[in-house]
């Protein structure tokens, strides 16, 4: 009736139904392939059911609408690739912006380097959207690459040779100064009108080094109180593999405080292991609205969000990712080796760690060198050896 085999990293189902051959990708594991083969083998060969199955098994071809391809790609990302909802919404809006220029009914064969050039011209006319254009290109390339790799749904990526635009306005994350950090914590504390403690979330970022998607998706079962570690599941990790990070005492006290509040509100009952730790004022997990709250707190603290450096014209931006840099700075200032800082910050390459914190390392070296005494100097800094040579 049918068979399964592996091609590269993908399992393929090859089955004959009423004289017609169906050969499609079935997943990354043999279990998924067996399940798919069982489903196809159990189909009654009535004309109606066969037409439905053959229609569902049709590959994406060059005459297919890009809008339909977008739906298939987002469904696969949601089910198998572990993309979060904000990422899916952002990718969807980017591709839809591309379709508004090339046409809602555009087909895969209509997409080319020239069509994307029309998108660039249309978006540039609306303002300085170079970064947005590059993000749109990345999303479209990812969608077509998925179609190419998904059992060769299409032959080639029509945007494979399109390159990103050069960004004139170079931006970098700026870490908060000590006085700015104090002001941010002060305006984020609960008041008479605002009962939610936002400062607790900002401190959790600053003393854990976690990325936004990792913190908002952190669950009770991810905390190991015995080993004092945080488990980052592979769906939220940038390296796409499970990671275990050490837990700072301040972060541990914040999580314990949240746990005690839950117990007090539920008669001593412990939360479920799959329950999110950080919830908003409505008791739901945080999403993109957390970024809005952070920007509001910056405004209330009168902290400049963007500023340009005079020496090179680079725009320094303060965002929620700046709190993550606070953790890396704290590690480097306390003399933690770069290799350990790299693991704590989840950097793939130690050169990334040294690049972001090279200034701190240089300052520490300058302090150490300035404290050295030259051979022959006394306690007042006078070099007796050089004085004797001058007299001689």
C-alpha positions as a Markdown table, in Angstrom:
| # | Residue | x | y | z |
|---|---|---|---|---|
| 1 | Unk | 0.0 | 0.0 | 0.0 |
| 2 | Unk | 2.8 | 2.4 | 0.8 |
| 3 | Unk | 6.2 | 3.0 | 2.3 |
| 4 | Unk | 8.2 | 5.6 | 4.2 |
| 5 | Unk | 11.9 | 6.5 | 3.7 |
| 6 | Unk | 14.2 | 9.3 | 4.8 |
| 7 | Unk | 15.6 | 12.0 | 2.5 |
| 8 | Unk | 18.2 | 14.1 | 4.3 |
| 9 | Unk | 16.5 | 15.2 | 7.6 |
| 10 | Unk | 12.9 | 14.7 | 6.3 |
| 11 | Unk | 10.8 | 11.5 | 6.2 |
| 12 | Unk | 8.8 | 10.9 | 3.0 |
| 13 | Unk | 5.6 | 9.0 | 2.7 |
| 14 | Unk | 5.2 | 7.2 | -0.6 |
| 15 | Unk | 1.7 | 5.7 | -1.0 |
| 16 | Unk | -0.6 | 4.7 | -3.9 |
| 17 | Unk | -4.3 | 5.5 | -3.6 |
| 18 | Unk | -6.7 | 4.3 | -6.3 |
| 19 | Unk | -3.9 | 4.2 | -8.9 |
| 20 | Unk | -2.6 | 7.6 | -8.0 |
| 21 | Unk | 0.8 | 8.1 | -6.3 |
| 22 | Unk | 1.1 | 10.5 | -3.3 |
| 23 | Unk | 4.6 | 11.2 | -2.2 |
| 24 | Unk | 5.0 | 14.0 | 0.3 |
| 25 | Unk | 7.1 | 15.1 | 3.3 |
| 26 | Unk | 5.7 | 13.8 | 6.6 |
| 27 | Unk | 8.0 | 15.4 | 9.3 |
| 28 | Unk | 11.3 | 15.1 | 11.0 |
| 29 | Unk | 10.7 | 11.8 | 12.9 |
| 30 | Unk | 9.8 | 8.3 | 11.9 |
| 31 | Unk | 6.8 | 8.4 | 14.3 |
| 32 | Unk | 5.2 | 11.3 | 12.3 |
| 33 | Unk | 5.8 | 9.4 | 9.0 |
| 34 | Unk | 4.2 | 6.2 | 10.4 |
| 35 | Unk | 1.2 | 8.2 | 11.6 |
| 36 | Unk | 0.8 | 9.9 | 8.2 |
| 37 | Unk | 1.1 | 6.6 | 6.3 |
| 38 | Unk | -1.5 | 5.1 | 8.6 |
| 39 | Unk | -3.9 | 8.0 | 7.9 |
| 40 | Unk | -3.4 | 7.7 | 4.1 |
| 41 | Unk | -3.8 | 3.9 | 4.2 |
| 42 | Unk | -7.0 | 4.1 | 6.1 |
| 43 | Unk | -8.8 | 6.3 | 3.6 |
| 44 | Unk | -11.8 | 4.9 | 1.9 |
| 45 | Unk | -11.3 | 5.1 | -1.8 |
| 46 | Unk | -14.5 | 6.9 | -2.5 |
| 47 | Unk | -14.3 | 9.6 | -5.2 |
| 48 | Unk | -15.2 | 12.5 | -2.8 |
| 49 | Unk | -12.7 | 11.5 | -0.1 |
| 50 | Unk | -10.0 | 10.8 | -2.7 |
| 51 | Unk | -10.4 | 14.3 | -4.2 |
| 52 | Unk | -10.1 | 15.9 | -0.8 |
| 53 | Unk | -6.9 | 14.0 | 0.0 |
| 54 | Unk | -5.3 | 14.7 | -3.4 |
| 55 | Unk | -6.2 | 18.4 | -3.1 |
| 56 | Unk | -4.6 | 18.6 | 0.4 |
| 57 | Unk | -1.5 | 16.8 | -0.8 |
| 58 | Unk | -0.9 | 19.1 | -3.8 |
| 59 | Unk | 2.5 | 20.7 | -3.6 |
| 60 | Unk | 3.1 | 24.4 | -3.7 |
| 61 | Unk | 3.9 | 25.3 | -7.3 |
| 62 | Unk | 4.8 | 28.4 | -9.1 |
| 63 | Unk | 1.2 | 29.2 | -10.0 |
| 64 | Unk | 0.1 | 29.1 | -6.4 |
| 65 | Unk | -0.9 | 32.5 | -4.8 |
| 66 | Unk | 1.7 | 33.9 | -2.4 |
| 67 | Unk | -1.1 | 34.6 | 0.1 |
| 68 | Unk | -1.9 | 30.9 | 0.3 |
| 69 | Unk | 1.8 | 30.0 | 0.6 |
| 70 | Unk | 1.9 | 32.5 | 3.5 |
| 71 | Unk | -0.9 | 30.7 | 5.3 |
| 72 | Unk | 0.8 | 27.3 | 4.9 |
| 73 | Unk | 4.1 | 28.7 | 6.2 |
| 74 | Unk | 2.6 | 30.3 | 9.3 |
| 75 | Unk | 0.7 | 27.1 | 10.1 |
| 76 | Unk | 3.9 | 25.1 | 9.9 |
| 77 | Unk | 5.7 | 27.6 | 12.1 |
| 78 | Unk | 3.0 | 27.6 | 14.7 |
| 79 | Unk | 2.7 | 23.8 | 14.9 |
| 80 | Unk | 6.3 | 22.5 | 14.4 |
| 81 | Unk | 8.9 | 25.2 | 14.7 |
| 82 | Unk | 7.9 | 26.7 | 18.0 |
| 83 | Unk | 7.6 | 30.3 | 16.8 |
| 84 | Unk | 5.9 | 32.6 | 19.3 |
| 85 | Unk | 2.7 | 34.6 | 18.5 |
| 86 | Unk | 4.5 | 38.0 | 18.3 |
| 87 | Unk | 6.9 | 36.5 | 15.8 |
| 88 | Unk | 4.2 | 35.1 | 13.7 |
| 89 | Unk | 2.2 | 38.3 | 13.7 |
| 90 | Unk | 5.3 | 40.3 | 12.7 |
| 91 | Unk | 6.1 | 38.0 | 9.8 |
| 92 | Unk | 2.6 | 38.0 | 8.6 |
| 93 | Unk | 2.4 | 41.8 | 8.6 |
| 94 | Unk | 5.7 | 42.0 | 6.7 |
| 95 | Unk | 4.7 | 39.6 | 4.0 |
| 96 | Unk | 1.2 | 41.3 | 3.7 |
| 97 | Unk | 3.0 | 44.6 | 3.3 |
| 98 | Unk | 4.9 | 43.1 | 0.4 |
| 99 | Unk | 1.7 | 41.8 | -1.2 |
| 100 | Unk | 0.1 | 45.3 | -0.9 |
| 101 | Unk | 2.6 | 46.5 | -3.5 |
| 102 | Unk | 2.9 | 43.5 | -5.8 |
| 103 | Unk | -0.8 | 42.7 | -5.6 |
| 104 | Unk | -3.0 | 40.6 | -3.3 |
| 105 | Unk | -3.5 | 37.9 | -5.9 |
| 106 | Unk | 0.2 | 37.7 | -6.9 |
| 107 | Unk | 1.5 | 34.2 | -7.6 |
| 108 | Unk | 4.9 | 32.7 | -6.9 |
| 109 | Unk | 5.8 | 33.1 | -10.6 |
| 110 | Unk | 5.2 | 36.9 | -10.3 |
| 111 | Unk | 7.7 | 37.4 | -7.6 |
| 112 | Unk | 11.2 | 38.4 | -8.7 |
| 113 | Unk | 14.0 | 40.8 | -7.9 |
| 114 | Unk | 12.2 | 43.5 | -10.0 |
| 115 | Unk | 9.0 | 43.1 | -8.0 |
| 116 | Unk | 10.8 | 43.5 | -4.7 |
| 117 | Unk | 12.5 | 46.6 | -6.2 |
| 118 | Unk | 9.0 | 48.0 | -6.6 |
| 119 | Unk | 8.4 | 47.4 | -2.9 |
| 120 | Unk | 11.6 | 49.2 | -2.1 |
| 121 | Unk | 10.6 | 52.3 | -4.2 |
| 122 | Unk | 7.1 | 52.3 | -2.7 |
| 123 | Unk | 8.3 | 52.1 | 0.9 |
| 124 | Unk | 11.1 | 54.6 | 0.4 |
| 125 | Unk | 8.5 | 57.1 | -0.8 |
| 126 | Unk | 6.7 | 56.9 | 2.6 |
| 127 | Unk | 9.8 | 57.7 | 4.6 |
| 128 | Unk | 13.1 | 56.3 | 6.0 |
| 129 | Unk | 12.0 | 52.6 | 6.2 |
| 130 | Unk | 15.2 | 50.9 | 5.3 |
| 131 | Unk | 15.2 | 48.7 | 8.3 |
| 132 | Unk | 11.6 | 47.7 | 7.7 |
| 133 | Unk | 12.4 | 46.9 | 4.1 |
| 134 | Unk | 15.2 | 44.6 | 5.2 |
| 135 | Unk | 13.0 | 42.9 | 7.7 |
| 136 | Unk | 10.4 | 42.3 | 5.0 |
| 137 | Unk | 13.1 | 40.8 | 2.7 |
| 138 | Unk | 14.2 | 38.5 | 5.5 |
| 139 | Unk | 10.6 | 37.3 | 6.2 |
| 140 | Unk | 9.9 | 36.7 | 2.4 |
| 141 | Unk | 13.2 | 34.8 | 1.9 |
| 142 | Unk | 12.4 | 32.6 | 4.9 |
| 143 | Unk | 9.0 | 31.8 | 3.6 |
| 144 | Unk | 10.3 | 30.9 | 0.1 |
| 145 | Unk | 13.2 | 28.9 | 1.6 |
| 146 | Unk | 10.7 | 26.9 | 3.6 |
| 147 | Unk | 8.8 | 26.1 | 0.4 |
| 148 | Unk | 12.0 | 25.0 | -1.3 |
| 149 | Unk | 13.1 | 22.8 | 1.6 |
| 150 | Unk | 9.7 | 21.3 | 2.3 |
| 151 | Unk | 10.1 | 18.4 | 0.0 |
| 152 | Unk | 10.8 | 20.7 | -2.9 |
| 153 | Unk | 7.5 | 22.4 | -3.0 |
| 154 | Unk | 9.0 | 25.0 | -5.3 |
| 155 | Unk | 12.2 | 24.7 | -7.2 |
| 156 | Unk | 14.0 | 28.0 | -6.4 |
| 157 | Unk | 13.7 | 31.0 | -4.1 |
| 158 | Unk | 12.8 | 33.9 | -6.4 |
| 159 | Unk | 14.4 | 36.4 | -4.0 |
| 160 | Unk | 17.6 | 34.4 | -3.3 |
| 161 | Unk | 19.8 | 37.0 | -5.1 |
| 162 | Unk | 18.2 | 40.0 | -3.5 |
| 163 | Unk | 20.6 | 41.7 | -1.0 |
| 164 | Unk | 19.7 | 43.9 | 2.0 |
| 165 | Unk | 19.9 | 47.6 | 1.7 |
| 166 | Unk | 22.6 | 49.5 | 3.4 |
| 167 | Unk | 21.4 | 51.2 | 6.6 |
| 168 | Unk | 22.7 | 54.7 | 6.9 |
| 169 | Unk | 21.4 | 55.2 | 10.5 |
| 170 | Unk | 23.5 | 52.8 | 12.5 |
| 171 | Unk | 21.8 | 51.9 | 15.8 |
| 172 | Unk | 23.2 | 50.3 | 18.9 |
| 173 | Unk | 21.7 | 49.3 | 22.3 |
| 174 | Unk | 22.6 | 51.7 | 25.1 |
| 175 | Unk | 22.9 | 50.5 | 28.6 |
| 176 | Unk | 21.2 | 52.6 | 31.3 |
| 177 | Unk | 23.4 | 54.7 | 33.5 |
| 178 | Unk | 23.2 | 54.1 | 37.3 |
| 179 | Unk | 21.1 | 57.2 | 37.9 |
| 180 | Unk | 18.8 | 56.4 | 35.0 |
| 181 | Unk | 18.4 | 52.8 | 36.3 |
| 182 | Unk | 17.4 | 54.2 | 39.7 |
| 183 | Unk | 14.9 | 56.6 | 38.2 |
| 184 | Unk | 13.3 | 53.8 | 36.1 |
| 185 | Unk | 12.9 | 51.6 | 39.2 |
| 186 | Unk | 11.5 | 54.5 | 41.2 |
| 187 | Unk | 8.7 | 55.4 | 38.7 |
| 188 | Unk | 7.9 | 51.7 | 38.1 |
| 189 | Unk | 7.0 | 51.0 | 41.7 |
| 190 | Unk | 3.3 | 50.6 | 42.7 |
| 191 | Unk | 1.5 | 53.9 | 43.5 |
| 192 | Unk | -2.0 | 54.8 | 44.5 |
| 193 | Unk | -3.3 | 54.7 | 41.0 |
| 194 | Unk | -1.0 | 52.0 | 39.6 |
| 195 | Unk | -1.0 | 48.8 | 41.7 |
| 196 | Unk | 1.1 | 46.7 | 39.4 |
| 197 | Unk | 4.8 | 46.4 | 40.3 |
| 198 | Unk | 6.6 | 46.9 | 36.9 |
| 199 | Unk | 10.0 | 47.4 | 38.7 |
| 200 | Unk | 9.9 | 43.7 | 39.6 |
| 201 | Unk | 9.9 | 42.7 | 36.0 |
| 202 | Unk | 12.7 | 45.2 | 35.1 |
| 203 | Unk | 14.8 | 43.8 | 37.9 |
| 204 | Unk | 14.1 | 40.3 | 36.7 |
| 205 | Unk | 15.5 | 41.2 | 33.3 |
| 206 | Unk | 18.5 | 43.0 | 34.8 |
| 207 | Unk | 19.5 | 40.2 | 37.2 |
| 208 | Unk | 18.9 | 37.2 | 34.9 |
| 209 | Unk | 20.2 | 38.2 | 31.4 |
| 210 | Unk | 17.2 | 36.5 | 29.8 |
| 211 | Unk | 15.8 | 37.7 | 26.5 |
| 212 | Unk | 12.2 | 39.1 | 26.4 |
| 213 | Unk | 10.7 | 35.9 | 24.9 |
| 214 | Unk | 12.5 | 33.8 | 27.5 |
| 215 | Unk | 11.3 | 35.7 | 30.5 |
| 216 | Unk | 7.7 | 36.1 | 29.5 |
| 217 | Unk | 7.4 | 32.4 | 28.6 |
| 218 | Unk | 9.2 | 31.3 | 31.8 |
| 219 | Unk | 7.1 | 28.7 | 33.7 |
| 220 | Unk | 7.1 | 27.4 | 37.3 |
| 221 | Unk | 8.6 | 24.0 | 36.2 |
| 222 | Unk | 11.6 | 25.8 | 34.6 |
| 223 | Unk | 13.0 | 26.8 | 38.0 |
| 224 | Unk | 15.2 | 24.3 | 39.8 |
| 225 | Unk | 15.2 | 25.5 | 43.5 |
| 226 | Unk | 17.7 | 22.8 | 44.6 |
| 227 | Unk | 20.3 | 23.5 | 42.0 |
| 228 | Unk | 19.4 | 27.3 | 41.7 |
| 229 | Unk | 19.2 | 27.1 | 37.9 |
| 230 | Unk | 16.8 | 28.3 | 35.2 |
| 231 | Unk | 15.8 | 25.9 | 32.4 |
| 232 | Unk | 15.5 | 27.6 | 29.0 |
| 233 | Unk | 13.5 | 25.3 | 26.7 |
| 234 | Unk | 14.8 | 24.9 | 23.2 |
| 235 | Unk | 11.7 | 26.6 | 21.6 |
| 236 | Unk | 12.7 | 29.9 | 23.4 |
| 237 | Unk | 16.5 | 29.5 | 23.1 |
| 238 | Unk | 18.3 | 31.2 | 20.2 |
| 239 | Unk | 20.5 | 28.1 | 19.7 |
| 240 | Unk | 17.3 | 26.0 | 19.5 |
| 241 | Unk | 18.5 | 23.6 | 22.3 |
| 242 | Unk | 17.8 | 23.3 | 26.0 |
| 243 | Unk | 20.0 | 25.5 | 28.2 |
| 244 | Unk | 20.5 | 25.7 | 32.0 |
| 245 | Unk | 21.6 | 29.1 | 33.5 |
| 246 | Unk | 22.6 | 30.0 | 37.0 |
| 247 | Unk | 20.1 | 32.0 | 39.0 |
| 248 | Unk | 21.1 | 35.3 | 40.7 |
| 249 | Unk | 19.9 | 35.7 | 44.3 |
| 250 | Unk | 18.0 | 38.9 | 43.4 |
| 251 | Unk | 16.1 | 37.0 | 40.6 |
| 252 | Unk | 15.5 | 34.1 | 42.9 |
| 253 | Unk | 14.0 | 36.4 | 45.6 |
| 254 | Unk | 11.7 | 38.0 | 42.9 |
| 255 | Unk | 10.4 | 34.6 | 41.8 |
| 256 | Unk | 9.9 | 33.5 | 45.4 |
| 257 | Unk | 7.9 | 36.6 | 46.1 |
| 258 | Unk | 5.6 | 35.9 | 43.2 |
| 259 | Unk | 5.2 | 32.3 | 44.4 |
| 260 | Unk | 4.4 | 33.5 | 47.9 |
| 261 | Unk | 1.7 | 35.9 | 46.6 |
| 262 | Unk | 0.1 | 33.0 | 44.6 |
| 263 | Unk | 0.0 | 30.8 | 47.7 |
| 264 | Unk | -1.5 | 33.6 | 49.8 |
| 265 | Unk | -4.2 | 34.1 | 47.2 |
| 266 | Unk | -5.0 | 30.4 | 46.8 |
| 267 | Unk | -5.0 | 29.1 | 50.4 |
| 268 | Unk | -1.4 | 27.8 | 50.3 |
| 269 | Unk | -1.8 | 25.9 | 47.1 |
| 270 | Unk | 1.2 | 25.7 | 44.7 |
| 271 | Unk | 0.8 | 26.8 | 41.1 |
| 272 | Unk | 0.9 | 24.3 | 38.3 |
| 273 | Unk | 4.3 | 23.5 | 36.8 |
| 274 | Unk | 3.2 | 24.8 | 33.4 |
| 275 | Unk | 1.9 | 28.1 | 34.8 |
| 276 | Unk | 3.7 | 31.2 | 33.6 |
| 277 | Unk | 5.6 | 33.0 | 36.3 |
| 278 | Unk | 5.3 | 36.6 | 35.1 |
| 279 | Unk | 1.7 | 37.7 | 34.5 |
| 280 | Unk | 0.2 | 41.0 | 33.7 |
| 281 | Unk | -2.4 | 42.9 | 35.7 |
| 282 | Unk | -5.2 | 40.7 | 34.1 |
| 283 | Unk | -3.5 | 37.5 | 35.1 |
| 284 | Unk | -2.4 | 36.6 | 31.6 |
| 285 | Unk | 1.1 | 36.0 | 30.2 |
| 286 | Unk | 2.9 | 39.1 | 28.9 |
| 287 | Unk | 3.2 | 39.7 | 25.2 |
| 288 | Unk | 4.1 | 42.7 | 23.1 |
| 289 | Unk | 2.2 | 45.0 | 25.5 |
| 290 | Unk | 5.2 | 44.7 | 27.9 |
| 291 | Unk | 7.3 | 46.8 | 25.4 |
| 292 | Unk | 4.7 | 49.5 | 25.6 |
| 293 | Unk | 4.8 | 49.5 | 29.4 |
| 294 | Unk | 8.6 | 49.8 | 29.3 |
| 295 | Unk | 8.5 | 52.8 | 27.0 |
| 296 | Unk | 5.9 | 54.5 | 29.2 |
| 297 | Unk | 8.1 | 54.0 | 32.3 |
| 298 | Unk | 11.1 | 55.5 | 30.3 |
| 299 | Unk | 8.9 | 58.5 | 29.5 |
| 300 | Unk | 7.8 | 58.9 | 33.1 |
| 301 | Unk | 11.4 | 58.7 | 34.3 |
| 302 | Unk | 12.4 | 61.4 | 31.7 |
| 303 | Unk | 15.0 | 59.1 | 30.1 |
| 304 | Unk | 16.1 | 59.9 | 26.6 |
| 305 | Unk | 15.2 | 56.9 | 24.4 |
| 306 | Unk | 17.5 | 57.8 | 21.5 |
| 307 | Unk | 20.6 | 59.9 | 21.2 |
| 308 | Unk | 23.4 | 60.2 | 18.7 |
| 309 | Unk | 27.1 | 59.9 | 19.6 |
| 310 | Unk | 29.0 | 63.0 | 18.4 |
| 311 | Unk | 32.2 | 61.1 | 17.4 |
| 312 | Unk | 30.7 | 58.6 | 15.0 |
| 313 | Unk | 27.0 | 59.6 | 14.6 |
| 314 | Unk | 25.7 | 56.2 | 15.8 |
| 315 | Unk | 22.2 | 56.3 | 17.3 |
| 316 | Unk | 22.2 | 54.8 | 20.8 |
| 317 | Unk | 18.8 | 53.4 | 21.7 |
| 318 | Unk | 17.4 | 52.4 | 25.1 |
| 319 | Unk | 15.0 | 49.5 | 25.0 |
| 320 | Unk | 14.0 | 46.5 | 27.1 |
| 321 | Unk | 17.0 | 44.7 | 25.8 |
| 322 | Unk | 19.2 | 47.2 | 27.5 |
| 323 | Unk | 18.3 | 45.6 | 30.8 |
| 324 | Unk | 19.9 | 42.4 | 29.6 |
| 325 | Unk | 23.1 | 44.3 | 29.0 |
| 326 | Unk | 23.0 | 45.4 | 32.6 |
| 327 | Unk | 23.5 | 41.8 | 33.7 |
| 328 | Unk | 26.5 | 41.3 | 31.4 |
| 329 | Unk | 28.1 | 44.5 | 32.6 |
| 330 | Unk | 27.6 | 43.4 | 36.2 |
| 331 | Unk | 29.4 | 40.1 | 35.4 |
| 332 | Unk | 32.3 | 41.8 | 33.7 |
| 333 | Unk | 32.8 | 44.5 | 36.4 |
| 334 | Unk | 33.0 | 41.8 | 39.0 |
| 335 | Unk | 35.8 | 40.1 | 37.2 |
| 336 | Unk | 33.9 | 37.1 | 35.8 |
| 337 | Unk | 35.9 | 35.5 | 32.9 |
| 338 | Unk | 34.7 | 36.1 | 29.4 |
| 339 | Unk | 34.0 | 32.4 | 28.8 |
| 340 | Unk | 31.6 | 32.3 | 31.8 |
| 341 | Unk | 30.0 | 35.6 | 30.8 |
| 342 | Unk | 29.5 | 34.2 | 27.3 |
| 343 | Unk | 27.5 | 31.2 | 28.6 |
| 344 | Unk | 25.5 | 33.3 | 31.0 |
| 345 | Unk | 24.5 | 35.7 | 28.2 |
| 346 | Unk | 23.8 | 32.8 | 25.8 |
| 347 | Unk | 26.2 | 34.1 | 23.2 |
| 348 | Unk | 27.2 | 31.7 | 20.4 |
| 349 | Unk | 30.7 | 33.1 | 20.0 |
| 350 | Unk | 33.0 | 34.6 | 22.6 |
| 351 | Unk | 33.8 | 37.3 | 20.2 |
| 352 | Unk | 30.3 | 38.7 | 20.6 |
| 353 | Unk | 30.8 | 38.9 | 24.3 |
| 354 | Unk | 34.2 | 40.7 | 23.9 |
| 355 | Unk | 32.7 | 43.1 | 21.4 |
| 356 | Unk | 29.9 | 44.3 | 23.6 |
| 357 | Unk | 31.9 | 44.5 | 26.8 |
| 358 | Unk | 35.3 | 45.5 | 25.4 |
| 359 | Unk | 34.9 | 49.0 | 26.9 |
| 360 | Unk | 34.4 | 47.5 | 30.4 |
| 361 | Unk | 37.4 | 45.3 | 30.0 |
| 362 | Unk | 39.5 | 48.3 | 28.9 |
| 363 | Unk | 38.4 | 50.3 | 31.9 |
| 364 | Unk | 39.3 | 47.5 | 34.3 |
| 365 | Unk | 42.7 | 47.2 | 32.6 |
| 366 | Unk | 43.3 | 50.9 | 32.9 |
| 367 | Unk | 42.4 | 50.8 | 36.6 |
| 368 | Unk | 44.7 | 47.9 | 37.2 |
| 369 | Unk | 47.6 | 49.6 | 35.3 |
| 370 | Unk | 47.1 | 52.9 | 37.1 |
| 371 | Unk | 47.5 | 51.1 | 40.4 |
| 372 | Unk | 50.9 | 49.7 | 39.5 |
| 373 | Unk | 54.0 | 51.3 | 40.8 |
| 374 | Unk | 57.1 | 51.7 | 38.6 |
| 375 | Unk | 60.3 | 50.1 | 39.8 |
| 376 | Unk | 62.1 | 52.7 | 42.0 |
| 377 | Unk | 59.0 | 54.7 | 42.9 |
| 378 | Unk | 58.4 | 55.5 | 46.6 |
| 379 | Unk | 55.1 | 55.9 | 48.3 |
| 380 | Unk | 54.8 | 59.5 | 47.0 |
| 381 | Unk | 55.4 | 58.4 | 43.4 |
| 382 | Unk | 58.9 | 59.8 | 43.2 |
| 383 | Unk | 61.4 | 57.6 | 41.2 |
| 384 | Unk | 64.6 | 57.6 | 43.2 |
| 385 | Unk | 66.5 | 55.6 | 40.6 |
| 386 | Unk | 65.9 | 58.2 | 37.9 |
| 387 | Unk | 67.0 | 61.1 | 40.2 |
| 388 | Unk | 70.3 | 59.3 | 41.0 |
| 389 | Unk | 71.0 | 58.9 | 37.2 |
| 390 | Unk | 70.4 | 62.6 | 36.6 |
| 391 | Unk | 72.8 | 63.6 | 39.4 |
| 392 | Unk | 75.4 | 61.2 | 38.0 |
